[in-house]
Amino acid sequence: MQCLFRHFGPTSPFDAQQRALSRQMVRCRGSFVRDGVPCAAGRPHVPDQRTRPGQVLSLRTAPAGGNAIDTRVGETHRWDLWDTVPAG
């Protein structure tokens, strides 16, 4: 959450890489709110789920591998868990 909302303390808890990632996340979110597309000009392309289902853009700091298209995000974050929740 701190990546999307400014830290209100006297100093930032982020290093330079984390601040850059935070700015990128804020821009993508703002683009989504404004245009319905979560990708600002000059930012990485977000895969279209209609043509590339199961692929998402993973925003990461450079030391963590940088931005990449992730095809295992559902597995990594256990999205299948929600398939077991009864509807209603």
MDTraj code that builds the backbone (N, CA, C; nanometers):
import mdtraj as md
import numpy as np

residues = "MET GLN CYS LEU PHE ARG HIS PHE GLY PRO THR SER PRO PHE ASP ALA GLN GLN ARG ALA LEU SER ARG GLN MET VAL ARG CYS ARG GLY SER PHE VAL ARG ASP GLY VAL PRO CYS ALA ALA GLY ARG PRO HIS VAL PRO ASP GLN ARG THR ARG PRO GLY GLN VAL LEU SER LEU ARG THR ALA PRO ALA GLY GLY ASN ALA ILE ASP THR ARG VAL GLY GLU THR HIS ARG TRP ASP LEU TRP ASP THR VAL PRO ALA GLY".split()
xyz = np.array([
    [0.0812, -0.1186, 0.0000],
    [0.0000, 0.0000, 0.0000],
    [0.0864, 0.1263, 0.0000],
    [0.2016, 0.1186, 0.0658],
    [0.2868, 0.2366, 0.0698],
    [0.3390, 0.2734, -0.0681],
    [0.3431, 0.1768, -0.1589],
    [0.3878, 0.2076, -0.2953],
    [0.2865, 0.2946, -0.3685],
    [0.1592, 0.2809, -0.3353],
    [0.0548, 0.3579, -0.4040],
    [0.0168, 0.4862, -0.3321],
    [0.0384, 0.4899, -0.2028],
    [0.0013, 0.6072, -0.1249],
    [0.1256, 0.6604, -0.0542],
    [0.1404, 0.7885, -0.0545],
    [0.2602, 0.8491, 0.0041],
    [0.2750, 0.8124, 0.1513],
    [0.3981, 0.7927, 0.1906],
    [0.4309, 0.7668, 0.3301],
    [0.4202, 0.8990, 0.4050],
    [0.3566, 0.9001, 0.5189],
    [0.3333, 1.0243, 0.5903],
    [0.4349, 1.0502, 0.7007],
    [0.5388, 0.9695, 0.7085],
    [0.6422, 0.9898, 0.8096],
    [0.7412, 1.0971, 0.7676],
    [0.8330, 1.1315, 0.8564],
    [0.9300, 1.2367, 0.8258],
    [1.0306, 1.1968, 0.7180],
    [1.0539, 1.0678, 0.7016],
    [1.1450, 1.0201, 0.5974],
    [1.0798, 0.9028, 0.5246],
    [1.1214, 0.8812, 0.4029],
    [1.0680, 0.7701, 0.3241],
    [1.1347, 0.6397, 0.3669],
    [1.0567, 0.5327, 0.3814],
    [1.1161, 0.4034, 0.4157],
    [1.1748, 0.3333, 0.2929],
    [1.1633, 0.3949, 0.1737],
    [1.2044, 0.3310, 0.0495],
    [1.3450, 0.3724, 0.0088],
    [1.4147, 0.2804, -0.0565],
    [1.5411, 0.3164, -0.1198],
    [1.5095, 0.3717, -0.2591],
    [1.6103, 0.4101, -0.3351],
    [1.5889, 0.4732, -0.4660],
    [1.5124, 0.3826, -0.5611],
    [1.5443, 0.2533, -0.5648],
    [1.4745, 0.1587, -0.6532],
    [1.3274, 0.1474, -0.6159],
    [1.2994, 0.1415, -0.4872],
    [1.1615, 0.1293, -0.4413],
    [1.0820, 0.2567, -0.4690],
    [1.1458, 0.3736, -0.4578],
    [1.0773, 0.4986, -0.4908],
    [1.0430, 0.5041, -0.6393],
    [1.1350, 0.4568, -0.7241],
    [1.1085, 0.4542, -0.8687],
    [0.9914, 0.3610, -0.8995],
    [0.9886, 0.2449, -0.8354],
    [0.8786, 0.1507, -0.8542],
    [0.7471, 0.2128, -0.8062],
    [0.7509, 0.2811, -0.6926],
    [0.6315, 0.3463, -0.6402],
    [0.5782, 0.4491, -0.7393],
    [0.6647, 0.5320, -0.7966],
    [0.6210, 0.6304, -0.8960],
    [0.5572, 0.5620, -1.0162],
    [0.6171, 0.4516, -1.0594],
    [0.5635, 0.3778, -1.1736],
    [0.4247, 0.3224, -1.1412],
    [0.4063, 0.2681, -1.0218],
    [0.2774, 0.2126, -0.9824],
    [0.1708, 0.3216, -0.9750],
    [0.2078, 0.4387, -0.9214],
    [0.1131, 0.5502, -0.9118],
    [0.0726, 0.5956, -1.0515],
    [0.1672, 0.6048, -1.1437],
    [0.1355, 0.6471, -1.2804],
    [0.0433, 0.5467, -1.3495],
    [0.0700, 0.4183, -1.3316],
    [-0.0158, 0.3162, -1.3926],
    [-0.1565, 0.3222, -1.3352],
    [-0.1664, 0.3412, -1.2052],
    [-0.2979, 0.3507, -1.1414],
    [-0.3720, 0.4745, -1.1910],
    [-0.3023, 0.5870, -1.1986],
    [-0.3636, 0.7096, -1.2484],
    [-0.4111, 0.6951, -1.3917],
    [-0.3321, 0.6264, -1.4734],
    [-0.3700, 0.6011, -1.6120],
    [-0.4969, 0.5169, -1.6179],
    [-0.5063, 0.4188, -1.5309],
    [-0.6247, 0.3330, -1.5289],
    [-0.7487, 0.4138, -1.4896],
    [-0.7356, 0.4983, -1.3893],
    [-0.8484, 0.5805, -1.3458],
    [-0.8901, 0.6771, -1.4571],
    [-0.7924, 0.7383, -1.5222],
    [-0.8199, 0.8390, -1.6246],
    [-0.8695, 0.7772, -1.7544],
    [-0.8000, 0.6719, -1.8038],
    [-0.8256, 0.6193, -1.9379],
    [-0.8803, 0.4766, -1.9421],
    [-0.8822, 0.4085, -1.8282],
    [-0.9259, 0.2702, -1.8270],
    [-0.8173, 0.1732, -1.8710],
    [-0.6964, 0.2225, -1.8900],
    [-0.5824, 0.1392, -1.9310],
    [-0.4717, 0.1584, -1.8282],
    [-0.4308, 0.0525, -1.7575],
    [-0.3324, 0.0683, -1.6504],
    [-0.1886, 0.0793, -1.6998],
    [-0.1641, 0.1727, -1.7889],
    [-0.0285, 0.1892, -1.8391],
    [-0.0116, 0.3311, -1.8898],
    [0.0762, 0.4059, -1.8274],
    [0.1015, 0.5438, -1.8680],
    [0.2028, 0.5459, -1.9818],
    [0.2070, 0.6587, -2.0520],
    [0.3023, 0.6745, -2.1622],
    [0.4443, 0.6499, -2.1132],
    [0.5182, 0.5721, -2.1896],
    [0.6555, 0.5419, -2.1540],
    [0.6699, 0.4297, -2.0536],
    [0.5629, 0.3729, -2.0105],
    [0.5657, 0.2628, -1.9126],
    [0.5527, 0.1303, -1.9870],
    [0.5836, 0.0200, -1.9210],
    [0.5716, -0.1114, -1.9860],
    [0.4285, -0.1404, -2.0305],
    [0.4156, -0.2162, -2.1367],
    [0.2856, -0.2550, -2.1911],
    [0.2189, -0.3585, -2.1013],
    [0.0904, -0.3412, -2.0771],
    [0.0123, -0.4359, -1.9980],
    [-0.0551, -0.5333, -2.0939],
    [-0.0368, -0.6646, -2.0749],
    [-0.0987, -0.7621, -2.1656],
    [-0.2509, -0.7519, -2.1669],
    [-0.3101, -0.7654, -2.2836],
    [-0.4553, -0.7638, -2.3008],
    [-0.5082, -0.9027, -2.2648],
    [-0.5902, -0.9100, -2.1613],
    [-0.6408, -1.0390, -2.1145],
    [-0.7323, -1.1069, -2.2164],
    [-0.7861, -1.0302, -2.3116],
    [-0.8723, -1.0908, -2.4132],
    [-0.7899, -1.1724, -2.5118],
    [-0.6664, -1.1277, -2.5382],
    [-0.5833, -1.1985, -2.6362],
    [-0.4721, -1.2797, -2.5712],
    [-0.4375, -1.2456, -2.4473],
    [-0.3320, -1.3186, -2.3772],
    [-0.3760, -1.3503, -2.2345],
    [-0.4759, -1.4354, -2.2182],
    [-0.5237, -1.4657, -2.0831],
    [-0.4129, -1.5306, -1.9997],
    [-0.4114, -1.4986, -1.8737],
    [-0.3130, -1.5579, -1.7834],
    [-0.1805, -1.4856, -1.7795],
    [-0.1660, -1.3788, -1.8578],
    [-0.0420, -1.3012, -1.8564],
    [-0.0693, -1.1660, -1.7915],
    [0.0146, -1.1281, -1.6971],
    [0.0022, -0.9988, -1.6318],
    [0.1380, -0.9312, -1.6287],
    [0.1361, -0.7997, -1.6189],
    [0.2598, -0.7242, -1.6051],
    [0.2950, -0.7195, -1.4575],
    [0.4105, -0.7699, -1.4231],
    [0.4583, -0.7682, -1.2858],
    [0.5585, -0.6546, -1.2720],
    [0.5262, -0.5552, -1.1886],
    [0.6145, -0.4418, -1.1653],
    [0.7062, -0.4749, -1.0486],
    [0.8382, -0.4724, -1.0746],
    [0.9356, -0.5063, -0.9708],
    [1.0546, -0.4125, -0.9801],
    [1.1232, -0.3968, -0.8700],
    [1.2454, -0.3177, -0.8703],
    [1.3512, -0.3894, -0.9538],
    [1.4508, -0.3153, -0.9993],
    [1.5580, -0.3744, -1.0802],
    [1.6286, -0.4886, -1.0067],
    [1.6634, -0.4742, -0.8778],
    [1.7284, -0.5859, -0.8092],
    [1.6403, -0.7113, -0.8002],
    [1.5084, -0.6923, -0.8082],
    [1.4170, -0.8069, -0.8031],
    [1.3871, -0.8616, -0.9422],
    [1.4607, -0.8167, -1.0433],
    [1.4431, -0.8685, -1.1783],
    [1.3775, -0.7719, -1.2746],
    [1.3288, -0.6590, -1.2244],
    [1.2662, -0.5600, -1.3117],
    [1.1284, -0.6030, -1.3595],
    [1.0659, -0.5173, -1.4368],
    [0.9329, -0.5453, -1.4903],
    [0.9388, -0.6640, -1.5845],
    [0.8350, -0.7453, -1.5797],
    [0.8309, -0.8628, -1.6663],
    [0.6874, -0.9089, -1.6841],
    [0.6631, -0.9799, -1.7932],
    [0.5340, -1.0453, -1.8127],
    [0.5369, -1.1730, -1.7299],
    [0.4377, -1.1883, -1.6457],
    [0.4318, -1.3027, -1.5549],
    [0.3178, -1.3940, -1.5990],
    [0.3479, -1.5193, -1.6219],
    [0.2451, -1.6168, -1.6595],
    [0.2091, -1.7087, -1.5430],
    [0.2748, -1.6899, -1.4284],
    [0.2511, -1.7773, -1.3136],
    [0.1957, -1.7025, -1.1935],
    [0.1473, -1.5802, -1.2147],
    [0.1020, -1.4999, -1.1020],
    [-0.0117, -1.5691, -1.0265],
    [-0.1027, -1.6324, -1.0965],
    [-0.2118, -1.7026, -1.0298],
    [-0.1619, -1.8143, -0.9407],
    [-0.0646, -1.8879, -0.9889],
    [-0.0047, -1.9964, -0.9111],
    [0.0738, -1.9401, -0.7926],
    [0.1514, -1.8371, -0.8178],
    [0.2345, -1.7773, -0.7134],
    [0.1500, -1.7218, -0.5996],
    [0.0370, -1.6602, -0.6336],
    [-0.0468, -1.5956, -0.5330],
    [-0.1685, -1.6787, -0.4937],
    [-0.1704, -1.8048, -0.5365],
    [-0.2755, -1.8997, -0.4977],
    [-0.4158, -1.8522, -0.5322],
    [-0.4339, -1.8025, -0.6559],
    [-0.5661, -1.7583, -0.6989],
    [-0.6672, -1.8718, -0.6982],
    [-0.6206, -1.9958, -0.7103],
    [-0.7116, -2.1105, -0.7096],
    [-0.7880, -2.1206, -0.5775],
    [-0.7362, -2.0613, -0.4731],
    [-0.8041, -2.0613, -0.3439],
    [-0.9453, -2.0060, -0.3577],
    [-0.9615, -1.9008, -0.4395],
    [-1.0923, -1.8362, -0.4531],
    [-1.1907, -1.9221, -0.5299],
    [-1.1421, -2.0214, -0.6052],
    [-1.2315, -2.1132, -0.6757],
    [-1.3061, -2.2037, -0.5777],
    [-1.2545, -2.2179, -0.4552],
    [-1.3160, -2.3053, -0.3565],
    [-1.4179, -2.2336, -0.2680],
    [-1.4245, -2.1003, -0.2799],
    [-1.5178, -2.0230, -0.1987],
    [-1.6576, -2.0314, -0.2602],
    [-1.7577, -2.0725, -0.1811],
    [-1.8934, -2.0816, -0.2342],
    [-1.9457, -1.9448, -0.2786],
    [-2.0190, -1.9426, -0.3879],
    [-2.0793, -1.8173, -0.4371],
    [-2.1911, -1.7748, -0.3438],
    [-2.2096, -1.6437, -0.3327],
    [-2.3215, -1.5915, -0.2545],
    [-2.2853, -1.5722, -0.1173],
])
top = md.Topology()
chain = top.add_chain()
for i, resn in enumerate(residues, 1):
    res = top.add_residue(resn, chain, resSeq=i)
    for name in ("N", "CA", "C"):
        top.add_atom(name, md.element.get_by_symbol(name[0]), res)
traj = md.Trajectory(xyz[None], top)
